[in-house]
Amino acid sequence: MILPIVAYGDPVLRKVGKELDKDYPNLKELLANMWETMYNANGVGLAAPQIGLPIRLFLVDTTPFADDEDLSPEEQKALSGFKKTFINAQMVEETGKEWPFNEGCLSIPDIREDVQRKDTITISYLDENFKPLTETYNGLLARVIQHEYDHIEGILFTDKLSSLKKRLLKGRLTNISKGKINVDYRMRFPDMKKGR
C-alpha cells in the first residue's frame, strides 16, 4: 500500500526516533508498504518519520544511482543492487574529507541543494530479520545512508545549509508545508488547513 509522505513542517520530522523490537506490530507489512511508497515516489531512501512514524527505521536502494556515468566502475558496482533495511541504526563514526553533493528529499519536493558530508561512515544496525550488523560505507552509499540516518535523528538536509541559503528558501519551504506545490506522489501537508 502506498502511504502519504509527510511534508516539511510536520513535527514528526523533528522527533528523534524510538527504537523498535521484534514484536513491533505488522513490521513486515510496514516494510513492504515503505518500499512500495519509496519506489512510487522515485526515491532512493525512505525513513519512517517521512510516513509519520517516529521510529528508528529506514530503507535504502541506491540502484538508480548506478547508471551515473560520472562514477567509477567500482562505485557503480557498489550502488547497483544495494538494497537494505536499517533498524535501530546508530552512527559509529563519520570520517574522511567533507564533500558537496546535490541532495533532495521526498518530504521537501522541488528543492535540491549542495550539502557537505564526510566521505566514510561506520554504522551499526539490525537488518529486517533483527540480525545485528556493523558496516563501513563510503562515497555515494555513505551519503544516502547519512541522509536517511539524519531523518531518524530529527534532522533534515536543509538544516545543514548556510543561514543565507535557509533565508532564501524560507518562502518555498512554507509553501511546501501548506501544500502549495505540485507533486506526483501522495503527500500529507501539515499546514494545509491554515492560510490556504
C-alpha positions as CSV (number, residue, x, y, z in Angstrom):
1,M,0.0,0.0,0.0
2,I,1.4,3.4,-1.0
3,L,1.5,5.7,2.1
4,P,1.4,9.5,2.0
5,I,4.8,11.1,2.6
6,V,4.9,13.7,5.3
7,A,5.8,17.2,4.1
8,Y,8.3,19.7,5.5
9,G,6.9,21.4,8.6
10,D,5.3,18.3,10.2
11,P,6.6,17.9,13.8
12,V,7.2,14.2,13.3
13,L,10.2,15.1,11.1
14,R,11.8,16.8,14.1
15,K,11.5,13.9,16.5
16,V,14.4,11.6,17.4
17,G,13.1,8.1,16.5
18,K,12.4,5.5,19.2
19,E,13.9,2.0,19.0
20,L,11.7,-0.9,17.9
21,D,11.8,-4.5,18.9
22,K,11.0,-7.8,17.1
23,D,7.4,-7.5,18.4
24,Y,6.7,-4.2,16.6
25,P,3.2,-4.7,15.2
26,N,2.9,-5.6,11.5
27,L,6.6,-4.8,10.8
28,K,6.8,-7.0,7.6
29,E,3.7,-5.2,6.2
30,L,5.1,-1.8,7.2
31,L,8.4,-2.6,5.4
32,A,6.5,-3.7,2.3
33,N,4.5,-0.5,2.3
34,M,7.6,1.6,2.8
35,W,9.4,0.0,-0.2
36,E,6.3,0.5,-2.3
37,T,5.9,4.1,-1.2
38,M,9.6,4.9,-1.9
39,Y,9.6,3.3,-5.4
40,N,6.3,5.1,-6.2
41,A,7.9,8.4,-5.4
42,N,11.2,7.5,-7.3
43,G,13.2,7.8,-4.1
44,V,16.5,6.0,-3.2
45,G,15.7,6.1,0.6
46,L,12.8,6.5,2.9
47,A,12.7,6.9,6.7
48,A,9.8,6.0,9.0
49,P,9.4,9.6,10.1
50,Q,8.6,10.5,6.5
51,I,5.5,8.4,6.7
52,G,4.6,9.8,10.1
53,L,6.2,7.2,12.4
54,P,8.8,8.4,14.9
55,I,10.8,5.2,15.0
56,R,14.4,4.2,14.1
57,L,13.7,2.6,10.7
58,F,14.8,3.5,7.2
59,L,15.3,1.9,3.8
60,V,17.9,2.5,1.1
61,D,18.0,1.3,-2.5
62,T,20.8,3.1,-4.5
63,T,20.3,1.1,-7.7
64,P,19.1,4.2,-9.7
65,F,22.4,5.9,-9.0
66,A,24.4,3.0,-10.6
67,D,23.7,4.4,-14.1
68,D,25.6,7.6,-13.4
69,E,28.4,7.8,-16.0
70,D,30.4,10.2,-13.8
71,L,31.0,7.4,-11.3
72,S,33.9,4.9,-11.4
73,P,33.0,1.3,-12.3
74,E,33.7,0.3,-8.7
75,E,31.2,3.0,-7.4
76,Q,28.6,1.9,-10.0
77,K,29.0,-1.7,-8.9
78,A,28.7,-0.8,-5.2
79,L,25.5,1.2,-5.9
80,S,23.9,-1.4,-8.2
81,G,21.5,-3.6,-6.3
82,F,22.4,-2.1,-2.9
83,K,19.0,-2.6,-1.1
84,K,18.9,-2.6,2.7
85,T,16.7,-2.1,5.7
86,F,18.2,-0.3,8.7
87,I,16.5,-0.8,12.1
88,N,17.7,0.9,15.3
89,A,20.7,2.3,13.5
90,Q,23.5,4.1,15.4
91,M,26.2,6.0,13.7
92,V,29.6,4.7,15.0
93,E,31.9,7.0,13.1
94,E,32.0,9.6,10.3
95,T,35.4,10.2,8.8
96,G,37.3,11.4,5.8
97,K,37.1,14.6,3.8
98,E,33.8,16.5,3.6
99,W,32.5,16.8,0.0
100,P,29.5,18.5,-1.5
101,F,26.6,16.7,-3.2
102,N,23.3,17.9,-4.5
103,E,20.7,16.4,-2.2
104,G,16.9,16.4,-2.3
105,C,14.3,14.8,-0.1
106,L,10.8,13.3,-0.7
107,S,9.5,15.4,2.2
108,I,10.9,18.6,0.7
109,P,9.9,18.3,-3.0
110,D,11.4,20.5,-5.7
111,I,14.3,21.8,-3.5
112,R,17.8,20.5,-4.1
113,E,20.9,21.9,-2.6
114,D,24.6,21.1,-2.2
115,V,25.2,19.5,1.3
116,Q,28.6,18.8,2.8
117,R,29.1,15.4,4.4
118,K,32.0,13.2,5.4
119,D,33.1,10.6,2.9
120,T,33.2,7.5,5.1
121,I,30.8,6.1,7.8
122,T,30.6,3.2,10.1
123,I,27.1,2.3,11.2
124,S,25.6,-0.4,13.5
125,Y,22.1,-1.5,12.8
126,L,19.7,-4.5,12.7
127,D,18.5,-5.9,9.4
128,E,14.9,-6.8,8.7
129,N,15.5,-10.2,10.5
130,F,16.9,-8.3,13.5
131,K,20.4,-9.6,12.7
132,P,23.0,-7.1,14.2
133,L,25.5,-5.7,11.7
134,T,28.2,-3.1,11.8
135,E,29.4,-1.9,8.3
136,T,31.5,0.8,6.8
137,Y,30.5,2.6,3.6
138,N,32.0,5.4,1.6
139,G,31.1,7.8,-1.3
140,L,27.6,8.0,-2.5
141,L,26.5,5.0,-0.5
142,A,27.6,6.7,2.7
143,R,25.9,9.9,1.6
144,V,22.4,8.2,1.1
145,I,22.7,6.4,4.4
146,Q,23.7,9.6,6.2
147,H,20.7,11.5,4.8
148,E,18.3,8.8,5.9
149,Y,20.0,8.4,9.3
150,D,19.5,12.1,9.9
151,H,15.8,11.6,9.5
152,I,15.6,9.2,12.5
153,E,17.6,11.8,14.4
154,G,15.1,14.6,13.6
155,I,17.4,16.3,11.1
156,L,16.7,17.5,7.6
157,F,19.2,18.2,4.9
158,T,18.1,21.9,4.9
159,D,19.4,22.1,8.5
160,K,22.9,21.7,7.0
161,L,22.7,24.7,4.7
162,S,24.1,28.2,5.4
163,S,21.9,30.7,7.2
164,L,21.7,32.7,4.0
165,K,20.6,29.7,2.0
166,K,17.9,28.9,4.7
167,R,16.6,32.5,4.4
168,L,16.4,32.3,0.6
169,L,14.5,29.0,0.9
170,K,12.1,30.1,3.7
171,G,9.2,31.0,1.4
172,R,9.4,27.9,-0.7
173,L,9.6,25.7,2.5
174,T,6.5,27.5,3.8
175,N,4.7,26.8,0.6
176,I,5.6,23.1,0.8
177,S,4.2,22.8,4.4
178,K,0.9,24.5,3.1
179,G,0.6,22.1,0.2
180,K,1.2,24.9,-2.4
181,I,3.3,22.6,-4.6
182,N,2.7,20.0,-7.4
183,V,4.0,16.5,-6.7
184,D,3.3,13.3,-8.5
185,Y,3.1,11.2,-5.3
186,R,0.8,11.2,-2.2
187,M,1.8,13.7,0.5
188,R,0.4,14.9,3.8
189,F,0.8,18.6,4.4
190,P,0.9,19.9,8.0
191,D,-0.4,23.4,7.3
192,M,-2.8,22.7,4.5
193,K,-5.8,23.9,6.6
194,K,-4.0,27.2,7.6
195,G,-3.8,30.1,5.2
196,R,-4.9,28.2,2.2
